[in-house]
Amino acid sequence: MGSVLVPVNSIAGSAAPKRPEWLRAPAPVGNNYTELKRLVTDLRLHTVCESAACPNIGECWNHRTATFMILGNVCTRRCGFCAVQKGPPLPVDFDEPRRVAEACAILGLKFAVITSVNRDDRKDGGAELFASTIRAIRERVPGCGVEVLIPDFQGSHDAMDIVLDASPDVLNHNTETVPRLYRQVRLGARYERSLDMLGYAKRTHSEIPTKSGLMLGLGENNEEVIQVMRDLRGRGVDILTLGQYLRPSPKHLPIIRYVPVGEFAEYKRLGLEMGFRHVESGPLVRSSYHASDAARG
């Protein structure tokens, strides 16, 4: 292990650190940003870029890329890190896949990322709408790659099969944090369940690359992060993302520390050494950041 990796504190009992000057994302401006924002509004779509307050929205939208969020913008879970609205879920909009595909066509996308809120109110967790969206994009925009960032479907292999049978180009499911912090960070989720779903996907559809990611700065220590990386490789995960947790509001979990750029670089080195075929690791990295590059390996 490199010397840049240092121990950190737990979530409880830590003073809020000062945000470093180097951790700044450019303001979301520009013609492409404005055009994409208008398109999303006109087609009545949601993006995780907006709903989760992603710091990269300006960069990505100006490159005419976005992560579409299906199944509404209200989540049935109350994770302590997430800016997405929580509460009773919206009715399922079965025309949504067509409109997502239309947006992909208008943007001329060669690669699309589709995610969703958790829909624990539905038996399949929303898996069928994921599959419908994949098929709609393929029909409307032939040659467009599709990555899906799925919830855990409450551990349902049947739901996972529905998504995998639609043949996404990348199957992404985030572990988000280390096992010790799950009760604080991922309410309603279980670490072993997430590992099981990723392992099941690789066992049954080995041709589909799998992907997962973690947020750092929530109180995890270096050994825990490295163990999660090993656990993911043990389930055959191909692509890894590591980014800095940024607190959406004072109501969300506090930031325990800002992880130095050098430490992210060391995690990337270790990840590639473990056998991940692609690792995105840096303060502003998010699940779908440079997703098309990662898919190409």
RASULJO-V288006 format. One record per residue. N is the residue number from 1. SS is DSSP state (H for helix, E for strand, C for the rest). PHI is phi in whole degrees, -180 to 180 (* if undefined). OMEGA is omega in whole degrees, -180 to 180 (999 if undefined). Layout:
n-><N;N>
ss-><SS;SS>
phi-><PHI;PHI>
omega-><OMEGA;OMEGA>
This chain:
n-><1;2;3;4;5;6;7;8;9;10;11;12;13;14;15;16;17;18;19;20;21;22;23;24;25;26;27;28;29;30;31;32;33;34;35;36;37;38;39;40;41;42;43;44;45;46;47;48;49;50;51;52;53;54;55;56;57;58;59;60;61;62;63;64;65;66;67;68;69;70;71;72;73;74;75;76;77;78;79;80;81;82;83;84;85;86;87;88;89;90;91;92;93;94;95;96;97;98;99;100;101;102;103;104;105;106;107;108;109;110;111;112;113;114;115;116;117;118;119;120;121;122;123;124;125;126;127;128;129;130;131;132;133;134;135;136;137;138;139;140;141;142;143;144;145;146;147;148;149;150;151;152;153;154;155;156;157;158;159;160;161;162;163;164;165;166;167;168;169;170;171;172;173;174;175;176;177;178;179;180;181;182;183;184;185;186;187;188;189;190;191;192;193;194;195;196;197;198;199;200;201;202;203;204;205;206;207;208;209;210;211;212;213;214;215;216;217;218;219;220;221;222;223;224;225;226;227;228;229;230;231;232;233;234;235;236;237;238;239;240;241;242;243;244;245;246;247;248;249;250;251;252;253;254;255;256;257;258;259;260;261;262;263;264;265;266;267;268;269;270;271;272;273;274;275;276;277;278;279;280;281;282;283;284;285;286;287;288;289;290;291;292;293;294;295;296;297>
ss-><C;C;C;C;C;C;C;C;C;C;C;C;C;C;C;C;C;C;C;C;C;C;C;C;C;C;C;C;C;C;H;H;H;H;H;H;H;H;H;H;H;H;C;C;C;C;E;H;H;H;H;C;C;C;C;C;H;H;H;H;H;H;C;C;C;C;E;E;E;E;C;C;C;E;E;C;C;C;C;C;C;C;C;C;E;E;C;C;C;C;C;C;C;C;C;H;H;H;H;H;H;H;H;H;H;H;H;C;C;C;E;E;E;E;E;E;C;C;C;C;C;C;C;C;C;C;H;H;H;H;H;H;H;H;H;H;H;H;H;H;C;C;C;C;E;E;E;E;E;C;C;C;H;H;H;C;H;H;H;H;H;H;H;H;C;C;C;C;C;E;E;E;C;C;C;E;C;C;H;H;H;H;H;H;H;C;C;C;C;C;H;H;H;H;H;H;H;H;H;H;H;H;H;H;C;C;C;C;E;E;E;E;E;E;E;E;C;C;C;C;C;H;H;H;H;H;H;H;H;H;H;H;H;H;C;C;C;C;E;E;E;E;E;E;C;C;C;C;C;C;C;C;C;C;C;C;C;C;C;C;H;H;H;H;H;H;H;H;H;H;H;H;H;H;C;C;C;E;E;E;E;C;C;C;C;C;C;C;C;C;H;H;H;H;H;H;C>
phi-><*;-76;-72;-75;-84;-130;-65;-131;-85;-88;-63;-77;76;-116;-72;-67;-78;-82;-68;-70;-64;-75;-95;-137;-102;-64;-64;-75;-139;119;-65;-64;-60;-64;-66;-67;-62;-65;-62;-60;-67;-63;-91;55;-112;-119;-126;-69;-56;-84;-65;-103;54;-67;-71;-96;-58;-64;-62;-68;-67;-73;-97;59;-127;-153;-105;-79;-113;-95;68;89;-127;-122;-98;-85;-113;-127;-65;-73;-105;-98;-88;-65;-60;-112;150;-60;-71;-79;-60;-70;-101;-77;-89;-58;-56;-63;-72;-62;-63;-63;-62;-61;-68;-63;-77;67;-70;-103;-154;-125;-116;-122;-131;-159;-74;-73;-125;-71;-78;-108;-58;-95;66;95;-59;-64;-72;-58;-61;-63;-70;-57;-67;-65;-65;-62;-73;-82;-131;-55;91;-77;-73;-134;-106;-114;-107;-101;-75;-86;52;53;82;-79;-68;-62;-65;-60;-60;-59;-71;-64;-68;-86;58;-64;-77;-144;-109;-113;-145;-85;-80;72;-155;-87;-54;-60;-100;-59;-63;-87;-96;-123;-62;88;-107;-136;-58;-64;-65;-63;-61;-62;-66;-67;-65;-63;-59;-70;-66;-93;-139;-64;-77;-94;-61;-110;-148;-154;-153;-131;-98;-113;104;-97;120;-70;-109;-63;-63;-66;-62;-64;-67;-62;-58;-65;-61;-66;-64;-65;-97;82;-64;-96;-126;-127;-122;-134;-141;-81;-68;-122;-69;-68;-162;-62;-81;-94;-57;-73;-82;-84;-161;-97;-78;-63;-57;-63;-70;-61;-63;-68;-62;-62;-59;-64;-63;-65;-65;-71;118;-61;-79;-151;-133;-103;-141;-178;-55;-99;-68;-127;-53;-102;-67;55;-62;-67;-64;-65;-64;-76;80>
omega-><180;-177;-179;-179;-177;179;177;-178;175;-179;-175;168;-180;177;-180;179;177;-180;-178;-178;-177;-179;-179;176;179;179;-180;178;177;-177;180;177;-179;-179;-179;178;178;-180;180;179;-177;-179;178;180;175;173;176;178;180;-173;-180;176;-178;-179;-177;-174;180;-180;-175;-178;176;171;177;173;180;174;-177;-179;-178;178;177;179;176;-174;179;178;-176;179;-172;-177;-163;-179;-179;-178;178;177;177;-175;177;174;179;180;-174;173;-176;179;179;-177;175;179;178;178;179;180;-180;-180;-177;-175;171;180;-179;176;-178;175;-180;165;170;177;180;177;-177;-177;-179;179;-177;-176;-177;179;172;-179;180;-180;176;-177;180;179;-179;-180;-175;-177;-180;180;178;176;-178;170;175;175;-168;168;-176;179;-178;176;-177;175;178;178;178;179;-180;180;-177;-180;175;173;172;179;176;175;-176;171;-174;170;173;-177;-178;-174;-176;-175;-174;-177;179;-171;-172;179;179;180;176;-177;-177;178;179;177;180;-178;178;178;179;179;-178;-180;-173;-180;-173;-179;-179;178;177;-170;175;-178;179;167;178;180;-179;180;177;172;-172;180;179;179;-179;178;176;177;178;179;180;177;178;176;175;-179;-174;-171;-177;172;178;-179;179;171;176;-173;-178;-179;178;179;-178;-179;180;170;179;175;173;-176;-179;180;-180;179;175;179;179;176;178;179;180;-180;178;177;178;179;172;-178;178;178;170;-174;-180;-174;-176;178;174;-172;-175;-179;-178;-175;-179;177;-180;-179;179;179;999>
